Structure formats: structure tokens, C-alpha cells
Amino acid sequence: MSGLIDNLMTWARLKSPWILHFNSGACNACDIEIIAALTPRFDVERFGLMLKATPRHADVLVCSGPVTRQIEKRLIRIYEQMPAPKFVVAVGTCACSGGVFNGCYNVAGGVNEVIPVSAFIPGCPVRPEAVIDGVVKLLGHFESSVRAADLAAAKAAESALLSGQSK
């Protein structure tokens, strides 16, 4: 029974991912493009994407900007509050590598210097189409990895069943 519930939860997360937008010190150019991707013009709701205000409900953390030392602990705390499986998308050159702010005294670097990143979307600023494409490709990759894990579990169960029959 728990396998059925786990499968249902995985299916729901794949078909309706909830995202949390976090600005870790950006110049706001990428933020404007991320918000533009959430408007009716680009209609991300057709993919089931929904913006949430709390990390406890979010599946995908969309980060923009370099991570400043002031925001570093807050970003880690938000990441830890997200339920598993959780995904992080670094949006923009600054979030990917620190960008023009890399090497500044108050910048820790890109998002991947602080928390694990699942997908990088480079650009300065990124286009809304690129944000949508990156999140959709991330979910497609997750779906294929879940299916591969399900297939491996099914094969293990089949081999266990066959070995039990041969005894």
C-alpha cells in the first residue's frame, strides 16, 4: 500500500511542481525575467508550475543572483526546510558562477558553492523561455530517473520471486 502512495506522490510532484523564487543578491534583471515567466503571457501553469511562498510546500527552488555572505545561512535554512526530493535551479550567470560579483569581499560565489544545484540556466539576464525550458527539462530528467529506479526495483522483485521459486 505504501508503494502505491509513494507512486501517487511522485506522480503529483512531477505533474504539478511548486516553485519557490529566491533572490540571493541579484541585480533584479533575472528576477524580472523569472516573474515574467510566471505571467499569463508565457503560461507556465500548462506545465503545472505554481509559485509558492513557503519552502515547506515547494518542490523546486529557483535562485537568482550570487550568494552573499549575509544571505548564505538563510539560503541553507530554506533548502533544509524543503521536502525531499528537492531541486534547485540556478538562474542567470550570477547564480551559476557568481558572475561579475565573483571575488567580491561579500560574495560566497554561485548557488552551487552553498547548496547542491540540479540545473543551471545561464544568461545575463535569462529569457523567460529559458527558465521554463530549464525547469521542464529538470522535471523530465527526474521523471526518467524515477522510472529507471522503478524498473530496477521491479527487476529486483522479479529476481527475488524467481529465486524463491527455484528453492
C-alpha positions in Angstrom: 0.0 0.0 0.0 2.8 2.4 0.8 4.3 1.8 -2.6 1.1 3.0 -4.2 1.1 6.1 -2.1 4.7 6.8 -2.9 4.0 6.4 -6.6 1.0 8.8 -6.3 3.1 11.4 -4.6 5.8 11.1 -7.2 3.3 11.5 -10.0 1.7 14.5 -8.4 5.1 16.2 -7.9 6.1 15.6 -11.5 2.8 16.8 -12.9 2.4 19.8 -10.6 5.7 21.1 -9.3 5.5 24.0 -6.9 8.4 26.5 -7.1 9.9 29.0 -4.7 11.7 32.0 -6.1 14.7 33.2 -4.0 16.8 36.3 -4.8 20.2 35.7 -3.2 21.6 39.1 -4.0 20.9 39.7 -7.7 20.6 43.0 -9.6 16.9 42.2 -10.3 17.3 41.6 -14.0 16.9 37.8 -13.7 14.1 38.3 -11.1 12.1 40.3 -13.6 12.6 37.6 -16.2 11.6 34.8 -13.7 8.5 36.7 -12.8 7.7 37.3 -16.5 7.9 33.5 -17.0 5.1 33.2 -14.4 2.8 35.6 -16.1 -0.1 34.6 -18.4 1.9 35.5 -21.4 4.1 32.5 -21.0 1.5 30.4 -19.2 3.7 28.1 -17.1 0.6 26.7 -15.5 0.2 24.5 -18.5 3.1 22.5 -17.1 1.5 22.6 -13.6 4.1 25.0 -12.3 2.9 27.1 -9.4 4.7 29.8 -7.4 4.6 29.2 -3.6 5.6 31.5 -0.8 6.9 28.8 1.7 9.7 26.3 1.3 7.7 23.7 3.1 5.4 23.4 0.1 7.9 23.9 -2.7 9.5 21.2 -4.8 11.8 23.4 -6.9 13.9 26.3 -5.5 14.6 28.9 -8.2 17.6 31.0 -7.2 18.9 34.2 -8.9 21.9 36.2 -8.1 25.2 35.4 -6.4 25.1 34.2 -2.8 26.2 36.9 -0.5 27.7 36.1 2.9 24.7 37.8 4.5 22.2 35.5 2.8 24.2 32.3 2.9 22.8 30.9 6.1 19.2 31.8 5.1 19.6 30.0 1.8 20.8 26.9 3.6 17.9 27.1 6.1 15.4 27.4 3.2 16.9 24.5 1.4 16.7 22.3 4.5 13.0 23.2 5.0 12.1 21.9 1.6 10.6 18.3 1.5 12.6 15.6 -0.4 13.0 15.2 -3.3 14.0 18.8 -3.7 15.5 20.5 -6.7 17.5 23.7 -7.1 17.7 25.7 -10.3 20.4 28.4 -10.6 19.1 31.1 -12.9 21.4 33.6 -14.5 25.2 33.9 -14.8 25.5 35.3 -11.2 23.7 32.3 -9.7 25.7 29.9 -11.8 29.2 31.2 -11.1 29.0 34.5 -9.1 29.1 36.4 -12.4 30.6 39.9 -12.3 30.4 39.8 -8.5 32.6 36.7 -8.2 35.6 37.6 -6.0 34.0 40.4 -4.1 34.6 40.5 -0.4 30.9 39.8 0.5 30.1 37.2 -2.2 30.4 33.5 -1.5 30.1 32.6 -5.2 27.4 30.9 -7.1 24.5 29.0 -5.6 26.4 25.7 -6.0 29.0 26.9 -3.5 26.4 26.8 -0.8 23.7 24.1 -1.7 23.6 21.4 -4.4 22.2 22.6 -7.7 20.2 20.4 -10.0 20.1 22.6 -13.1 22.0 25.7 -14.3 20.3 28.3 -16.7 23.0 30.7 -17.8 22.4 34.2 -19.2 22.5 37.8 -18.3 19.6 38.2 -18.0 18.0 34.9 -18.9 14.9 34.8 -21.1 11.6 33.6 -19.6 11.6 30.9 -22.3 15.0 29.6 -21.0 13.6 29.5 -17.4 10.6 27.5 -18.5 12.7 25.2 -20.6 15.2 24.6 -17.8 12.6 23.7 -15.3 10.7 21.4 -17.7 14.0 19.6 -18.7 14.8 19.2 -15.0 11.4 17.6 -14.3 11.8 15.3 -17.4 15.2 14.2 -16.1 13.7 13.5 -12.7 10.8 11.5 -14.3 13.2 9.4 -16.3 15.4 8.7 -13.2 12.2 7.8 -11.2 11.2 5.4 -13.9 14.7 3.8 -14.0 14.5 3.4 -10.2 11.0 1.8 -10.5 12.3 -0.5 -13.3 15.3 -1.6 -11.1 13.0 -2.2 -8.2 10.7 -4.3 -10.3 13.6 -6.3 -11.7 14.9 -6.9 -8.1 11.5 -8.1 -7.0 11.2 -10.4 -10.0 14.6 -11.9 -9.4 13.7 -12.4 -5.7 10.5 -14.1 -6.7 12.2 -16.3 -9.2 14.9 -17.3 -6.7 12.2 -18.2 -4.2 10.5 -20.4 -6.8 13.7 -22.3 -7.6 14.2 -23.5 -4.0 
